[in-house]
Amino acid sequence: MSKTLRSTVTGERDQVVEGLLDRVSVTTDPAEQRRLRAQVVEEMLPLADGLAHRYSGRGIERDDLEQVARTALVAAVDRYARLCSSGFRPASLDAPVLAGGTEGDRLAGVGDFYHRFELHTDLRLALDSLGERDRRVVRLRFVEELTQSEIGSMLGVSQMQVSRILSRILRQLRGSLDVVAA
């Protein structure tokens, strides 16, 4: 294939990647497999970076988002190459699997990761919107796992007041997260 790395047109990129993955599935030379996997990763970097940039501006550094996306890309390519080397290559995400469902259903783990990542980002933003005292109460209760009485002693308030403060904070966080989800 005479295509250069990092094809600019998505359709061309898909064809280049498909060709590279076909070659990964038939080669038995480990060095050649590594080289081909590296080419696939390089071709798909724009996609990974694009996904990472979708989440920028939400409280996580852009470099960190890119690192997570690129790490996930490398892991996905490696998993795919391992499947190919074991003689298995799904022809379609709609292909049925013995346990029931389809190949596409088995990808839920990746979607779950992105969903958890998005929730984490949204929660971080919601927590950042709290006042300093409220953030401290959340940290003491849920990170340091102090009791409401212990928190009350630290803040100079009763356990009942801490309970009310926590209820208010949780209501506010739920409201913030509901707005984001809508």
N, C-alpha and C positions, 0 to 999 in steps of 0.2 A: 504494500500500500504506500503510495507516495505522498500522502497527506502529512503536513508538518504538525508538530505538537501545538496544542492549544488552538484548535480550529475556531474560527470566529463565528460561524453560522451554526446554530443549534442543530439543525438537521445533519450538517456535515459532521459535527462533533459526535452525534449519536452513531453515525455510520462508522466513524473512526474508532470509537469506543467499542462498538459491537465487533468490529474486525479484530481489535486487540484482544478482547475477551475470548473470541473464537480461537485465536492463536494460543492464549493461556490454556485453554481447555485441551489442546492437542499436544502441546510441547511437554516433553519429559525432562528437559534440562532445567534444573532449579535456578541457575543464573539467568537463563532466558525468561523464565516465569517472573523472577523478581524485576527484571528490566521491563517486561510488558506491564506488570502491575504498576510500576512507577509511572509508565506512560499513561495508563488509564487514570491514575490519580491526578497527574498534571493536566490531562484533558478536562477532568471534571472539577478542577479547582474553581473556575468561575461560578459553577452551580453552588458549590459549598459556600463560597464567599458571599454569593448573593443571598443565600438563606441566612447566613450570619448577619448580614447587614439589615435584613428585615427586622431584627430584634435590637438594633443599635438605638441608643437614646432612651433605653429603659433601665438605666442604672448599672449596666455592666459594660466594662470597657470593650470597645470594638475589637481590639487585639485578642482579648479573651474569647469573645464570641467566635472569631475566625479560628482560633486554636481548637476550640471544641468542635466546630464544623469540620475542620480539616482532619482532626483525629478520628471523627466518626466516618469520614470518607475513606481514610486508609483502612480502618477496621472493616468497613463494608466490602471494599475491594478484596481484602485478604480473605474474608469469609466466603466470598463468591469464588475466589480462586481455589480455596480448599474444597468447596462443593464440586467444582469442575474436576479437580484432581482425583476426587473419589468416584468419578464417573457419573455424577448427578448434575444435571443442569435443567432447571425448569424451563419449559418452552413458553409458558404463559403464567401470569399471576392468577389467571382463572382456572388453571389446571387443578383438578381435585387431588387431595392428599388422602392417604389411607385412614388417618385419624378423623377424617371428616373436614369439611370446609375446603378452602382453596389455598394455593401458595400465597396469595395476597393476604389472607387472614393471618398467616404466620409472620407477617411483617409488623404486626401490631406492636411488638417490642420497641421498634424504632419510633413509631408514632407516640407510644407511651413516653419515651424519653423526651421527645420534643414537647409533648403536652406538659410533662413535669417541669421541664426547663422553662416553658412559658409561664406556668403557674408560679414558679420560684421567682422569676423576674417580676411578675405582677405583684407578688407578695412583698418583695423587697421595696418596690415603689410605694406600696400602701404603708409599709412600716416607716419609710422615710418621711411620709406625710404626717406622722404622729409627732407630737411635741416631745421634748427631751425626757420629761418625767414619764410619759406613757411608754416610750421606747424602753426606758429603764425598767419599768414594771414588767413589760413583756419579757425582757431579757432575764430578769430575776426569776420569773415564774417558769418560763418555758426553756430557757437555756441552762440557768443555774439550778433549776428545779426546786426553788425555795417554796415553802408553804406560804399561804396568805398571811398567817400570823407572823412569820419571819420577815416577810416583806413589809408588813405593817410596822414592825419594830424599827426597821431601817428607815422608813419614811416618816415615822412619828404619827401614824394613824392606826385605827383599829382594823382588825381582820375583816369586819363587815364593810368598812370603807374600801379596803383592798378588793373585796369581792365585787362591790359596785363599780370600782374603777376598771377592773378586768372585764366585767360585763359590758361596760360602755365601749372599751377599746375593741373588744371582739365584735360588737355590733358595728362599730365604725369600719373595721377591717373587712367584715363580710359585705358591707355596703359598698366599699371601694372595689372589692373583687367582683361583686355582682355587676357593677357599672362597667368594668373592664370586660367581663364575659359577654355582656349584652351587645 
